[in-house]
Amino acid sequence: MHTDEFVGLIDEALERFASRDLVSGTEMLDFLLDLRLAALRVDDELRQLIEAEQAAAPAG
């Protein structure tokens, strides 16, 4: 699921930028921030999953 989200963001940017000779710094910054936010969501979800598994693991 997360891979699909990253690939979707990249594909959208490729479609927007493919036919252009120049891409503004602002547009690239927006794209990179979108990727960063998606990566942070993945990290947070992974952390929550690990914490849940550790809490459910038997002690000992």
Secondary structure, 3 states (H helix, E strand, C coil): CHHHHHHHHHHHHHHHHCCCCCCCHHHHHHHHHHHHHHHHHHHHHHHHHHHHHHHHCCCC
